[in-house]
Structures are given as C-alpha cells and as structure tokens.
Amino acid sequence: MKYMLLIYQNPANWDALPEDERNAVFQEVDALVAELTERGEFIGGDGLADHSQTKTVRVRDGVPAVTDGPFVEAKEHLVGYTLFQTDTEERALEIAKGWPDARHWAVELRPLMGASGTEM
C-alpha cells in the first residue's frame, strides 16, 4: 500500500528555531529518506513552495474563481493529488480550472519547491 505523508508546519515556529536546530531537522529528514530508500520504501517527495504562492480554484456555474492562498472550507479535506509540469502559471491555472473537483469543491494549486529552495 502506498502512503502520502502530508507535512504541516507553523511558519512562525519554524522561523523561530535557531539555525542549528533547523539544520538538525534537515539532517534527520535526510537520514529518514536514506533509510526508507535503502529499504525500498521511498517513492518520492518534495517540499511545497511557500503557501503565499498557492491558488485555490472553484468553478461555479461555469465561472472560475481563483483566490490566493490555501483556503478551503473547514469540511473539505485533501483526498488526493496530481503532479504535472507546465511552462507557465497561466497554463497550470487552466488545468486547475478544468479539474472536475473545482466545480464541486475546490482544488489547490501549489508549485513544488525545487532542489535549490528558491521558492521559499
């Protein structure tokens, strides 16, 4: 069975950690990924770009509404994910607007953070 580990943080708490403690967290994650890889359990993962780059898309009566931020209704919850690659945010929004769940609930469009971490 495959699992997706959704990682939540409070940015203020993260920023308040001393640099050596943040580095220790990264080292611990690296060790966990190495262990999972060695055991053949690691499939993949990426950090997400800062939440300020998130777009939430809802389509009602054929009219798309795009709002900034990861804001969905309290009764809505994450049920899956799709990864895709595009050259522009406009194309990514076009895909999000056409996704069926956007017509009934909402979809959240988040850019993945690259290896350089420049999206933070």
Biopython code that builds the backbone (N, CA, C, O; Angstrom):
import numpy as np
from Bio.PDB.StructureBuilder import StructureBuilder

atoms = [
    (1, "MET", "N", (0.839, -1.173, 0.000)),
    (1, "MET", "CA", (0.000, 0.000, 0.000)),
    (1, "MET", "C", (0.885, 1.238, 0.000)),
    (1, "MET", "O", (1.907, 1.280, 0.686)),
    (2, "LYS", "N", (0.500, 2.219, -0.752)),
    (2, "LYS", "CA", (1.247, 3.462, -0.796)),
    (2, "LYS", "C", (0.640, 4.468, 0.178)),
    (2, "LYS", "O", (-0.574, 4.499, 0.380)),
    (3, "TYR", "N", (1.482, 5.272, 0.765)),
    (3, "TYR", "CA", (1.040, 6.306, 1.684)),
    (3, "TYR", "C", (1.631, 7.639, 1.261)),
    (3, "TYR", "O", (2.736, 7.704, 0.725)),
    (4, "MET", "N", (0.887, 8.687, 1.508)),
    (4, "MET", "CA", (1.379, 10.043, 1.307)),
    (4, "MET", "C", (1.435, 10.697, 2.678)),
    (4, "MET", "O", (0.424, 10.791, 3.373)),
    (5, "LEU", "N", (2.611, 11.144, 3.057)),
    (5, "LEU", "CA", (2.770, 11.832, 4.329)),
    (5, "LEU", "C", (2.638, 13.321, 4.065)),
    (5, "LEU", "O", (3.477, 13.907, 3.381)),
    (6, "LEU", "N", (1.587, 13.941, 4.603)),
    (6, "LEU", "CA", (1.372, 15.380, 4.464)),
    (6, "LEU", "C", (2.034, 16.057, 5.653)),
    (6, "LEU", "O", (1.719, 15.745, 6.802)),
    (7, "ILE", "N", (2.932, 16.963, 5.390)),
    (7, "ILE", "CA", (3.739, 17.574, 6.440)),
    (7, "ILE", "C", (3.265, 18.999, 6.664)),
    (7, "ILE", "O", (3.278, 19.817, 5.744)),
    (8, "TYR", "N", (2.852, 19.292, 7.876)),
    (8, "TYR", "CA", (2.347, 20.617, 8.233)),
    (8, "TYR", "C", (3.335, 21.294, 9.180)),
    (8, "TYR", "O", (3.945, 20.642, 10.027)),
    (9, "GLN", "N", (3.481, 22.580, 9.031)),
    (9, "GLN", "CA", (4.323, 23.360, 9.926)),
    (9, "GLN", "C", (3.658, 24.699, 10.202)),
    (9, "GLN", "O", (2.821, 25.168, 9.430)),
    (10, "ASN", "N", (4.041, 25.292, 11.297)),
    (10, "ASN", "CA", (3.682, 26.671, 11.583)),
    (10, "ASN", "C", (4.909, 27.499, 11.211)),
    (10, "ASN", "O", (5.942, 27.392, 11.873)),
    (11, "PRO", "N", (4.816, 28.328, 10.156)),
    (11, "PRO", "CA", (5.996, 29.071, 9.709)),
    (11, "PRO", "C", (6.631, 29.937, 10.787)),
    (11, "PRO", "O", (7.853, 30.076, 10.814)),
    (12, "ALA", "N", (5.839, 30.519, 11.671)),
    (12, "ALA", "CA", (6.397, 31.357, 12.727)),
    (12, "ALA", "C", (7.256, 30.520, 13.675)),
    (12, "ALA", "O", (8.328, 30.959, 14.094)),
    (13, "ASN", "N", (6.788, 29.313, 14.015)),
    (13, "ASN", "CA", (7.564, 28.435, 14.892)),
    (13, "ASN", "C", (8.850, 27.978, 14.209)),
    (13, "ASN", "O", (9.905, 27.900, 14.838)),
    (14, "TRP", "N", (8.750, 27.676, 12.910)),
    (14, "TRP", "CA", (9.934, 27.252, 12.153)),
    (14, "TRP", "C", (10.966, 28.376, 12.113)),
    (14, "TRP", "O", (12.152, 28.156, 12.359)),
    (15, "ASP", "N", (10.501, 29.575, 11.800)),
    (15, "ASP", "CA", (11.414, 30.719, 11.713)),
    (15, "ASP", "C", (12.050, 31.039, 13.065)),
    (15, "ASP", "O", (13.152, 31.584, 13.118)),
    (16, "ALA", "N", (11.364, 30.706, 14.153)),
    (16, "ALA", "CA", (11.881, 30.993, 15.490)),
    (16, "ALA", "C", (12.962, 29.998, 15.917)),
    (16, "ALA", "O", (13.706, 30.264, 16.860)),
    (17, "LEU", "N", (13.054, 28.864, 15.237)),
    (17, "LEU", "CA", (14.082, 27.892, 15.605)),
    (17, "LEU", "C", (15.462, 28.441, 15.252)),
    (17, "LEU", "O", (15.633, 29.061, 14.202)),
    (18, "PRO", "N", (16.430, 28.219, 16.106)),
    (18, "PRO", "CA", (17.796, 28.605, 15.754)),
    (18, "PRO", "C", (18.259, 27.813, 14.523)),
    (18, "PRO", "O", (17.781, 26.707, 14.268)),
    (19, "GLU", "N", (19.180, 28.387, 13.781)),
    (19, "GLU", "CA", (19.632, 27.761, 12.537)),
    (19, "GLU", "C", (20.160, 26.350, 12.761)),
    (19, "GLU", "O", (19.918, 25.468, 11.938)),
    (20, "ASP", "N", (20.876, 26.120, 13.858)),
    (20, "ASP", "CA", (21.415, 24.787, 14.107)),
    (20, "ASP", "C", (20.292, 23.765, 14.326)),
    (20, "ASP", "O", (20.439, 22.603, 13.946)),
    (21, "GLU", "N", (19.179, 24.179, 14.928)),
    (21, "GLU", "CA", (18.045, 23.265, 15.113)),
    (21, "GLU", "C", (17.347, 22.988, 13.781)),
    (21, "GLU", "O", (16.926, 21.860, 13.525)),
    (22, "ARG", "N", (17.224, 24.006, 12.937)),
    (22, "ARG", "CA", (16.639, 23.779, 11.603)),
    (22, "ARG", "C", (17.516, 22.818, 10.806)),
    (22, "ARG", "O", (17.012, 21.916, 10.138)),
    (23, "ASN", "N", (18.841, 23.018, 10.883)),
    (23, "ASN", "CA", (19.764, 22.121, 10.181)),
    (23, "ASN", "C", (19.657, 20.697, 10.716)),
    (23, "ASN", "O", (19.765, 19.737, 9.953)),
    (24, "ALA", "N", (19.446, 20.558, 12.021)),
    (24, "ALA", "CA", (19.280, 19.227, 12.617)),
    (24, "ALA", "C", (18.027, 18.549, 12.072)),
    (24, "ALA", "O", (18.030, 17.343, 11.826)),
    (25, "VAL", "N", (16.964, 19.316, 11.883)),
    (25, "VAL", "CA", (15.738, 18.758, 11.297)),
    (25, "VAL", "C", (16.030, 18.255, 9.887)),
    (25, "VAL", "O", (15.642, 17.141, 9.534)),
    (26, "PHE", "N", (16.710, 19.064, 9.084)),
    (26, "PHE", "CA", (17.034, 18.647, 7.712)),
    (26, "PHE", "C", (17.895, 17.380, 7.715)),
    (26, "PHE", "O", (17.685, 16.485, 6.896)),
    (27, "GLN", "N", (18.858, 17.305, 8.631)),
    (27, "GLN", "CA", (19.715, 16.120, 8.711)),
    (27, "GLN", "C", (18.918, 14.879, 9.111)),
    (27, "GLN", "O", (19.163, 13.781, 8.611)),
    (28, "GLU", "N", (17.965, 15.069, 10.017)),
    (28, "GLU", "CA", (17.125, 13.944, 10.429)),
    (28, "GLU", "C", (16.256, 13.463, 9.280)),
    (28, "GLU", "O", (16.088, 12.260, 9.081)),
    (29, "VAL", "N", (15.703, 14.409, 8.523)),
    (29, "VAL", "CA", (14.892, 14.040, 7.352)),
    (29, "VAL", "C", (15.758, 13.299, 6.336)),
    (29, "VAL", "O", (15.337, 12.280, 5.787)),
    (30, "ASP", "N", (16.965, 13.806, 6.085)),
    (30, "ASP", "CA", (17.870, 13.136, 5.144)),
    (30, "ASP", "C", (18.139, 11.699, 5.580)),
    (30, "ASP", "O", (18.168, 10.791, 4.749)),
    (31, "ALA", "N", (18.337, 11.490, 6.886)),
    (31, "ALA", "CA", (18.592, 10.146, 7.401)),
    (31, "ALA", "C", (17.371, 9.247, 7.225)),
    (31, "ALA", "O", (17.505, 8.076, 6.872)),
    (32, "LEU", "N", (16.182, 9.794, 7.470)),
    (32, "LEU", "CA", (14.960, 9.003, 7.284)),
    (32, "LEU", "C", (14.772, 8.615, 5.823)),
    (32, "LEU", "O", (14.415, 7.476, 5.520)),
    (33, "VAL", "N", (15.012, 9.565, 4.916)),
    (33, "VAL", "CA", (14.877, 9.283, 3.485)),
    (33, "VAL", "C", (15.900, 8.231, 3.062)),
    (33, "VAL", "O", (15.582, 7.341, 2.274)),
    (34, "ALA", "N", (17.116, 8.325, 3.575)),
    (34, "ALA", "CA", (18.136, 7.326, 3.248)),
    (34, "ALA", "C", (17.714, 5.941, 3.725)),
    (34, "ALA", "O", (17.883, 4.953, 3.011)),
    (35, "GLU", "N", (17.164, 5.875, 4.935)),
    (35, "GLU", "CA", (16.700, 4.592, 5.470)),
    (35, "GLU", "C", (15.566, 4.023, 4.623)),
    (35, "GLU", "O", (15.582, 2.848, 4.257)),
    (36, "LEU", "N", (14.586, 4.865, 4.315)),
    (36, "LEU", "CA", (13.455, 4.406, 3.505)),
    (36, "LEU", "C", (13.910, 3.971, 2.115)),
    (36, "LEU", "O", (13.401, 2.994, 1.567)),
    (37, "THR", "N", (14.874, 4.703, 1.546)),
    (37, "THR", "CA", (15.406, 4.353, 0.229)),
    (37, "THR", "C", (16.100, 2.996, 0.295)),
    (37, "THR", "O", (15.894, 2.146, -0.571)),
    (38, "GLU", "N", (16.912, 2.798, 1.311)),
    (38, "GLU", "CA", (17.636, 1.534, 1.480)),
    (38, "GLU", "C", (16.673, 0.356, 1.612)),
    (38, "GLU", "O", (16.957, -0.737, 1.123)),
    (39, "ARG", "N", (15.548, 0.576, 2.264)),
    (39, "ARG", "CA", (14.551, -0.477, 2.462)),
    (39, "ARG", "C", (13.625, -0.649, 1.262)),
    (39, "ARG", "O", (12.779, -1.543, 1.252)),
    (40, "GLY", "N", (13.783, 0.211, 0.246)),
    (40, "GLY", "CA", (12.926, 0.141, -0.929)),
    (40, "GLY", "C", (11.536, 0.704, -0.699)),
    (40, "GLY", "O", (10.611, 0.396, -1.450)),
    (41, "GLU", "N", (11.378, 1.519, 0.322)),
    (41, "GLU", "CA", (10.065, 2.062, 0.667)),
    (41, "GLU", "C", (9.844, 3.478, 0.156)),
    (41, "GLU", "O", (8.702, 3.927, 0.061)),
    (42, "PHE", "N", (10.907, 4.178, -0.171)),
    (42, "PHE", "CA", (10.783, 5.581, -0.571)),
    (42, "PHE", "C", (10.350, 5.678, -2.027)),
    (42, "PHE", "O", (10.988, 5.110, -2.913)),
    (43, "ILE", "N", (9.263, 6.401, -2.266)),
    (43, "ILE", "CA", (8.773, 6.634, -3.622)),
    (43, "ILE", "C", (9.209, 8.011, -4.093)),
    (43, "ILE", "O", (9.698, 8.156, -5.214)),
    (44, "GLY", "N", (9.042, 8.999, -3.270)),
    (44, "GLY", "CA", (9.443, 10.352, -3.636)),
    (44, "GLY", "C", (8.794, 11.365, -2.731)),
    (44, "GLY", "O", (7.922, 11.036, -1.928)),
    (45, "GLY", "N", (9.219, 12.578, -2.867)),
    (45, "GLY", "CA", (8.637, 13.652, -2.085)),
    (45, "GLY", "C", (9.333, 14.956, -2.389)),
    (45, "GLY", "O", (10.477, 14.975, -2.844)),
    (46, "ASP", "N", (8.649, 16.022, -2.140)),
    (46, "ASP", "CA", (9.178, 17.359, -2.337)),
    (46, "ASP", "C", (8.557, 18.277, -1.309)),
    (46, "ASP", "O", (7.442, 18.043, -0.844)),
    (47, "GLY", "N", (9.273, 19.309, -0.960)),
    (47, "GLY", "CA", (8.666, 20.366, -0.178)),
    (47, "GLY", "C", (7.802, 21.207, -1.102)),
    (47, "GLY", "O", (8.037, 21.253, -2.310)),
    (48, "LEU", "N", (6.823, 21.857, -0.547)),
    (48, "LEU", "CA", (5.989, 22.762, -1.323)),
    (48, "LEU", "C", (6.544, 24.167, -1.223)),
    (48, "LEU", "O", (7.128, 24.550, -0.209)),
    (49, "ALA", "N", (6.355, 24.924, -2.279)),
    (49, "ALA", "CA", (6.738, 26.328, -2.243)),
    (49, "ALA", "C", (5.897, 27.025, -1.178)),
    (49, "ALA", "O", (4.912, 26.466, -0.698)),
    (50, "ASP", "N", (6.275, 28.215, -0.819)),
    (50, "ASP", "CA", (5.588, 28.955, 0.231)),
    (50, "ASP", "C", (4.086, 29.045, -0.054)),
    (50, "ASP", "O", (3.672, 29.199, -1.203)),
    (51, "HIS", "N", (3.279, 28.948, 1.004)),
    (51, "HIS", "CA", (1.825, 28.949, 0.840)),
    (51, "HIS", "C", (1.309, 30.224, 0.172)),
    (51, "HIS", "O", (0.207, 30.231, -0.376)),
    (52, "SER", "N", (2.091, 31.293, 0.211)),
    (52, "SER", "CA", (1.663, 32.537, -0.432)),
    (52, "SER", "C", (1.580, 32.401, -1.948)),
    (52, "SER", "O", (0.976, 33.242, -2.615)),
    (53, "GLN", "N", (2.182, 31.348, -2.495)),
    (53, "GLN", "CA", (2.122, 31.112, -3.938)),
    (53, "GLN", "C", (0.957, 30.201, -4.331)),
    (53, "GLN", "O", (0.796, 29.873, -5.506)),
    (54, "THR", "N", (0.154, 29.797, -3.361)),
    (54, "THR", "CA", (-0.958, 28.882, -3.604)),
    (54, "THR", "C", (-2.145, 29.603, -4.214)),
    (54, "THR", "O", (-2.420, 30.756, -3.881)),
    (55, "LYS", "N", (-2.838, 28.930, -5.096)),
    (55, "LYS", "CA", (-4.093, 29.410, -5.663)),
    (55, "LYS", "C", (-5.160, 28.353, -5.377)),
    (55, "LYS", "O", (-4.932, 27.164, -5.600)),
    (56, "THR", "N", (-6.312, 28.779, -4.890)),
    (56, "THR", "CA", (-7.454, 27.883, -4.729)),
    (56, "THR", "C", (-8.440, 28.214, -5.834)),
    (56, "THR", "O", (-8.774, 29.377, -6.060)),
    (57, "VAL", "N", (-8.901, 27.177, -6.519)),
    (57, "VAL", "CA", (-9.757, 27.359, -7.695)),
    (57, "VAL", "C", (-11.105, 26.704, -7.449)),
    (57, "VAL", "O", (-11.179, 25.533, -7.075)),
    (58, "ARG", "N", (-12.159, 27.459, -7.658)),
    (58, "ARG", "CA", (-13.536, 26.948, -7.615)),
    (58, "ARG", "C", (-14.224, 27.390, -8.901)),
    (58, "ARG", "O", (-14.050, 28.521, -9.355)),
    (59, "VAL", "N", (-15.007, 26.486, -9.481)),
    (59, "VAL", "CA", (-15.779, 26.834, -10.672)),
    (59, "VAL", "C", (-17.247, 26.649, -10.323)),
    (59, "VAL", "O", (-17.682, 25.541, -10.012)),
    (60, "ARG", "N", (-18.010, 27.736, -10.375)),
    (60, "ARG", "CA", (-19.440, 27.689, -10.064)),
    (60, "ARG", "C", (-20.204, 28.238, -11.255)),
    (60, "ARG", "O", (-19.935, 29.339, -11.737)),
    (61, "ASP", "N", (-21.163, 27.446, -11.720)),
    (61, "ASP", "CA", (-21.960, 27.820, -12.883)),
    (61, "ASP", "C", (-21.072, 28.210, -14.061)),
    (61, "ASP", "O", (-21.375, 29.151, -14.795)),
    (62, "GLY", "N", (-19.976, 27.478, -14.232)),
    (62, "GLY", "CA", (-19.074, 27.705, -15.347)),
    (62, "GLY", "C", (-18.133, 28.880, -15.182)),
    (62, "GLY", "O", (-17.343, 29.158, -16.085)),
    (63, "VAL", "N", (-18.191, 29.577, -14.061)),
    (63, "VAL", "CA", (-17.346, 30.756, -13.839)),
    (63, "VAL", "C", (-16.245, 30.403, -12.842)),
    (63, "VAL", "O", (-16.531, 30.105, -11.683)),
    (64, "PRO", "N", (-14.983, 30.435, -13.288)),
    (64, "PRO", "CA", (-13.908, 30.122, -12.362)),
    (64, "PRO", "C", (-13.604, 31.296, -11.434)),
    (64, "PRO", "O", (-13.590, 32.454, -11.851)),
    (65, "ALA", "N", (-13.362, 30.967, -10.169)),
    (65, "ALA", "CA", (-12.928, 31.960, -9.187)),
    (65, "ALA", "C", (-11.587, 31.485, -8.645)),
    (65, "ALA", "O", (-11.482, 30.378, -8.115)),
    (66, "VAL", "N", (-10.576, 32.313, -8.776)),
    (66, "VAL", "CA", (-9.240, 31.983, -8.303)),
    (66, "VAL", "C", (-8.915, 32.911, -7.144)),
    (66, "VAL", "O", (-8.955, 34.133, -7.285)),
    (67, "THR", "N", (-8.594, 32.322, -5.995)),
    (67, "THR", "CA", (-8.218, 33.131, -4.836)),
    (67, "THR", "C", (-6.810, 32.759, -4.395)),
    (67, "THR", "O", (-6.359, 31.629, -4.588)),
    (68, "ASP", "N", (-6.134, 33.716, -3.807)),
    (68, "ASP", "CA", (-4.800, 33.462, -3.289)),
    (68, "ASP", "C", (-4.902, 32.700, -1.983)),
    (68, "ASP", "O", (-5.800, 32.938, -1.174)),
    (69, "GLY", "N", (-3.972, 31.784, -1.790)),
    (69, "GLY", "CA", (-3.865, 31.100, -0.518)),
    (69, "GLY", "C", (-4.516, 29.735, -0.482)),
    (69, "GLY", "O", (-5.396, 29.429, -1.287)),
    (70, "PRO", "N", (-4.079, 28.926, 0.451)),
    (70, "PRO", "CA", (-4.615, 27.571, 0.605)),
    (70, "PRO", "C", (-5.850, 27.566, 1.492)),
    (70, "PRO", "O", (-5.829, 27.023, 2.596)),
    (71, "PHE", "N", (-6.917, 28.169, 1.009)),
    (71, "PHE", "CA", (-8.104, 28.322, 1.846)),
    (71, "PHE", "C", (-9.269, 27.529, 1.280)),
    (71, "PHE", "O", (-9.864, 27.916, 0.275)),
    (72, "VAL", "N", (-9.587, 26.434, 1.921)),
    (72, "VAL", "CA", (-10.765, 25.649, 1.551)),
    (72, "VAL", "C", (-11.703, 25.666, 2.745)),
    (72, "VAL", "O", (-11.331, 26.105, 3.833)),
    (73, "GLU", "N", (-12.916, 25.187, 2.537)),
    (73, "GLU", "CA", (-13.899, 25.157, 3.616)),
    (73, "GLU", "C", (-13.466, 24.154, 4.685)),
    (73, "GLU", "O", (-12.787, 23.171, 4.386)),
    (74, "ALA", "N", (-13.856, 24.405, 5.913)),
    (74, "ALA", "CA", (-13.443, 23.564, 7.034)),
    (74, "ALA", "C", (-13.861, 22.105, 6.863)),
    (74, "ALA", "O", (-13.178, 21.210, 7.362)),
    (75, "LYS", "N", (-14.965, 21.849, 6.169)),
    (75, "LYS", "CA", (-15.430, 20.474, 5.996)),
    (75, "LYS", "C", (-14.764, 19.788, 4.806)),
    (75, "LYS", "O", (-14.939, 18.585, 4.611)),
    (76, "GLU", "N", (-14.012, 20.529, 4.021)),
    (76, "GLU", "CA", (-13.294, 19.935, 2.901)),
    (76, "GLU", "C", (-11.943, 19.434, 3.405)),
    (76, "GLU", "O", (-11.347, 20.019, 4.310)),
    (77, "HIS", "N", (-11.477, 18.359, 2.813)),
    (77, "HIS", "CA", (-10.178, 17.839, 3.206)),
    (77, "HIS", "C", (-9.472, 17.268, 1.980)),
    (77, "HIS", "O", (-10.107, 16.953, 0.974)),
    (78, "LEU", "N", (-8.187, 17.145, 2.076)),
    (78, "LEU", "CA", (-7.368, 16.637, 0.986)),
    (78, "LEU", "C", (-7.718, 15.179, 0.724)),
    (78, "LEU", "O", (-7.709, 14.366, 1.648)),
    (79, "VAL", "N", (-8.027, 14.838, -0.528)),
    (79, "VAL", "CA", (-8.365, 13.458, -0.864)),
    (79, "VAL", "C", (-7.446, 12.870, -1.922)),
    (79, "VAL", "O", (-7.535, 11.680, -2.222)),
    (80, "GLY", "N", (-6.586, 13.665, -2.478)),
    (80, "GLY", "CA", (-5.666, 13.145, -3.480)),
    (80, "GLY", "C", (-4.800, 14.252, -4.028)),
    (80, "GLY", "O", (-4.912, 15.412, -3.633)),
    (81, "TYR", "N", (-3.940, 13.873, -4.941)),
    (81, "TYR", "CA", (-3.090, 14.869, -5.568)),
    (81, "TYR", "C", (-2.732, 14.423, -6.975)),
    (81, "TYR", "O", (-2.759, 13.230, -7.278)),
    (82, "THR", "N", (-2.406, 15.350, -7.813)),
    (82, "THR", "CA", (-1.935, 15.098, -9.162)),
    (82, "THR", "C", (-0.723, 15.974, -9.390)),
    (82, "THR", "O", (-0.744, 17.165, -9.080)),
    (83, "LEU", "N", (0.323, 15.397, -9.925)),
    (83, "LEU", "CA", (1.519, 16.157, -10.261)),
    (83, "LEU", "C", (1.548, 16.385, -11.765)),
    (83, "LEU", "O", (1.313, 15.457, -12.539)),
    (84, "PHE", "N", (1.829, 17.595, -12.174)),
    (84, "PHE", "CA", (2.018, 17.880, -13.592)),
    (84, "PHE", "C", (3.010, 19.012, -13.740)),
    (84, "PHE", "O", (3.315, 19.728, -12.785)),
    (85, "GLN", "N", (3.507, 19.160, -14.955)),
    (85, "GLN", "CA", (4.516, 20.177, -15.221)),
    (85, "GLN", "C", (4.054, 21.049, -16.371)),
    (85, "GLN", "O", (3.609, 20.536, -17.398)),
    (86, "THR", "N", (4.152, 22.358, -16.216)),
    (86, "THR", "CA", (3.803, 23.303, -17.273)),
    (86, "THR", "C", (4.874, 24.381, -17.343)),
    (86, "THR", "O", (5.698, 24.516, -16.438)),
    (87, "ASP", "N", (4.852, 25.134, -18.412)),
    (87, "ASP", "CA", (5.825, 26.214, -18.564)),
    (87, "ASP", "C", (5.393, 27.494, -17.863)),
    (87, "ASP", "O", (6.231, 28.333, -17.535)),
    (88, "THR", "N", (4.080, 27.654, -17.629)),
    (88, "THR", "CA", (3.600, 28.910, -17.055)),
    (88, "THR", "C", (2.543, 28.650, -15.982)),
    (88, "THR", "O", (1.875, 27.616, -15.981)),
    (89, "GLU", "N", (2.408, 29.619, -15.064)),
    (89, "GLU", "CA", (1.350, 29.535, -14.063)),
    (89, "GLU", "C", (-0.015, 29.632, -14.737)),
    (89, "GLU", "O", (-0.981, 29.026, -14.275)),
    (90, "GLU", "N", (-0.096, 30.389, -15.824)),
    (90, "GLU", "CA", (-1.377, 30.527, -16.538)),
    (90, "GLU", "C", (-1.873, 29.171, -17.025)),
    (90, "GLU", "O", (-3.058, 28.862, -16.902)),
    (91, "ARG", "N", (-0.966, 28.356, -17.582)),
    (91, "ARG", "CA", (-1.357, 27.032, -18.053)),
    (91, "ARG", "C", (-1.756, 26.153, -16.868)),
    (91, "ARG", "O", (-2.716, 25.388, -16.958)),
    (92, "ALA", "N", (-1.021, 26.260, -15.752)),
    (92, "ALA", "CA", (-1.359, 25.483, -14.566)),
    (92, "ALA", "C", (-2.751, 25.853, -14.064)),
    (92, "ALA", "O", (-3.523, 24.980, -13.668)),
    (93, "LEU", "N", (-3.069, 27.144, -14.081)),
    (93, "LEU", "CA", (-4.406, 27.581, -13.668)),
    (93, "LEU", "C", (-5.472, 27.073, -14.635)),
    (93, "LEU", "O", (-6.576, 26.726, -14.215)),
    (94, "GLU", "N", (-5.151, 27.027, -15.908)),
    (94, "GLU", "CA", (-6.098, 26.495, -16.902)),
    (94, "GLU", "C", (-6.428, 25.037, -16.585)),
    (94, "GLU", "O", (-7.587, 24.627, -16.648)),
    (95, "ILE", "N", (-5.407, 24.264, -16.245)),
    (95, "ILE", "CA", (-5.623, 22.860, -15.879)),
    (95, "ILE", "C", (-6.465, 22.778, -14.609)),
    (95, "ILE", "O", (-7.406, 21.987, -14.536)),
    (96, "ALA", "N", (-6.127, 23.601, -13.602)),
    (96, "ALA", "CA", (-6.865, 23.580, -12.332)),
    (96, "ALA", "C", (-8.326, 23.951, -12.542)),
    (96, "ALA", "O", (-9.212, 23.340, -11.945)),
    (97, "LYS", "N", (-8.586, 24.939, -13.379)),
    (97, "LYS", "CA", (-9.965, 25.368, -13.640)),
    (97, "LYS", "C", (-10.775, 24.278, -14.331)),
    (97, "LYS", "O", (-11.994, 24.213, -14.173)),
    (98, "GLY", "N", (-10.108, 23.432, -15.090)),
    (98, "GLY", "CA", (-10.797, 22.357, -15.790)),
    (98, "GLY", "C", (-10.939, 21.080, -14.980)),
    (98, "GLY", "O", (-11.605, 20.141, -15.416)),
    (99, "TRP", "N", (-10.328, 21.033, -13.820)),
    (99, "TRP", "CA", (-10.388, 19.824, -12.997)),
    (99, "TRP", "C", (-11.791, 19.682, -12.415)),
    (99, "TRP", "O", (-12.301, 20.641, -11.837)),
    (100, "PRO", "N", (-12.436, 18.517, -12.546)),
    (100, "PRO", "CA", (-13.832, 18.359, -12.114)),
    (100, "PRO", "C", (-14.096, 18.739, -10.664)),
    (100, "PRO", "O", (-15.147, 19.304, -10.362)),
    (101, "ASP", "N", (-13.179, 18.445, -9.773)),
    (101, "ASP", "CA", (-13.397, 18.760, -8.363)),
    (101, "ASP", "C", (-13.535, 20.255, -8.117)),
    (101, "ASP", "O", (-14.157, 20.664, -7.136)),
    (102, "ALA", "N", (-12.960, 21.081, -8.998)),
    (102, "ALA", "CA", (-13.079, 22.535, -8.840)),
    (102, "ALA", "C", (-14.529, 22.989, -8.992)),
    (102, "ALA", "O", (-14.918, 24.028, -8.459)),
    (103, "ARG", "N", (-15.324, 22.212, -9.718)),
    (103, "ARG", "CA", (-16.736, 22.569, -9.910)),
    (103, "ARG", "C", (-17.589, 22.214, -8.695)),
    (103, "ARG", "O", (-18.656, 22.798, -8.502)),
    (104, "HIS", "N", (-17.151, 21.293, -7.897)),
    (104, "HIS", "CA", (-17.958, 20.820, -6.762)),
    (104, "HIS", "C", (-17.404, 21.277, -5.416)),
    (104, "HIS", "O", (-18.168, 21.573, -4.498)),
    (105, "TRP", "N", (-16.101, 21.333, -5.297)),
    (105, "TRP", "CA", (-15.454, 21.694, -4.035)),
    (105, "TRP", "C", (-14.402, 22.750, -4.334)),
    (105, "TRP", "O", (-14.733, 23.903, -4.610)),
    (106, "ALA", "N", (-13.150, 22.360, -4.279)),
    (106, "ALA", "CA", (-12.045, 23.260, -4.615)),
    (106, "ALA", "C", (-10.808, 22.419, -4.889)),
    (106, "ALA", "O", (-10.681, 21.300, -4.393)),
    (107, "VAL", "N", (-9.921, 22.959, -5.664)),
    (107, "VAL", "CA", (-8.607, 22.366, -5.837)),
    (107, "VAL", "C", (-7.576, 23.417, -5.445)),
    (107, "VAL", "O", (-7.797, 24.617, -5.609)),
    (108, "GLU", "N", (-6.470, 22.955, -4.936)),
    (108, "GLU", "CA", (-5.409, 23.857, -4.516)),
    (108, "GLU", "C", (-4.231, 23.662, -5.447)),
    (108, "GLU", "O", (-3.752, 22.541, -5.617)),
    (109, "LEU", "N", (-3.763, 24.728, -6.045)),
    (109, "LEU", "CA", (-2.638, 24.681, -6.962)),
    (109, "LEU", "C", (-1.397, 25.162, -6.227)),
    (109, "LEU", "O", (-1.295, 26.334, -5.864)),
    (110, "ARG", "N", (-0.467, 24.264, -6.012)),
    (110, "ARG", "CA", (0.770, 24.609, -5.283)),
    (110, "ARG", "C", (1.964, 24.261, -6.144)),
    (110, "ARG", "O", (2.083, 23.124, -6.601)),
    (111, "PRO", "N", (2.851, 25.212, -6.377)),
    (111, "PRO", "CA", (4.097, 24.853, -7.055)),
    (111, "PRO", "C", (4.978, 24.056, -6.107)),
    (111, "PRO", "O", (5.033, 24.331, -4.909)),
    (112, "LEU", "N", (5.666, 23.065, -6.660)),
    (112, "LEU", "CA", (6.605, 22.309, -5.847)),
    (112, "LEU", "C", (7.893, 23.085, -5.706)),
    (112, "LEU", "O", (8.291, 23.827, -6.604)),
    (113, "MET", "N", (8.531, 22.911, -4.585)),
    (113, "MET", "CA", (9.791, 23.581, -4.336)),
    (113, "MET", "C", (10.898, 22.799, -5.035)),
    (113, "MET", "O", (10.990, 21.581, -4.882)),
    (114, "GLY", "N", (11.727, 23.483, -5.789)),
    (114, "GLY", "CA", (12.847, 22.852, -6.451)),
    (114, "GLY", "C", (13.976, 22.552, -5.474)),
    (114, "GLY", "O", (13.928, 22.948, -4.309)),
    (115, "ALA", "N", (14.980, 21.857, -5.959)),
    (115, "ALA", "CA", (16.102, 21.452, -5.102)),
    (115, "ALA", "C", (16.827, 22.661, -4.514)),
    (115, "ALA", "O", (17.394, 22.569, -3.426)),
    (116, "SER", "N", (16.817, 23.786, -5.216)),
    (116, "SER", "CA", (17.526, 24.971, -4.713)),
    (116, "SER", "C", (16.794, 25.651, -3.576)),
    (116, "SER", "O", (17.398, 26.402, -2.810)),
    (117, "GLY", "N", (15.488, 25.394, -3.454)),
    (117, "GLY", "CA", (14.705, 26.002, -2.384)),
    (117, "GLY", "C", (14.444, 27.479, -2.581)),
    (117, "GLY", "O", (14.046, 28.165, -1.639)),
    (118, "THR", "N", (14.658, 27.984, -3.787)),
    (118, "THR", "CA", (14.492, 29.424, -4.025)),
    (118, "THR", "C", (13.042, 29.876, -3.968)),
    (118, "THR", "O", (12.773, 31.076, -3.936)),
    (119, "GLU", "N", (12.099, 28.933, -3.953)),
    (119, "GLU", "CA", (10.686, 29.291, -3.939)),
    (119, "GLU", "C", (10.193, 29.615, -2.539)),
    (119, "GLU", "O", (9.050, 30.046, -2.390)),
    (120, "MET", "N", (10.985, 29.432, -1.535)),
    (120, "MET", "CA", (10.556, 29.679, -0.147)),
    (120, "MET", "C", (10.370, 31.158, 0.106)),
    (120, "MET", "O", (10.012, 31.555, 1.215)),
]
sb = StructureBuilder()
sb.init_structure("model")
sb.init_model(0)
sb.init_chain("A")
sb.init_seg("    ")
for serial, (resi, resn, name, xyz) in enumerate(atoms, 1):
    if name == "N":
        sb.init_residue(resn, " ", resi, " ")
    sb.init_atom(name, np.array(xyz, "f"), 0.0, 1.0, " ", f" {name:<3s}", serial, name[0])
structure = sb.get_structure()
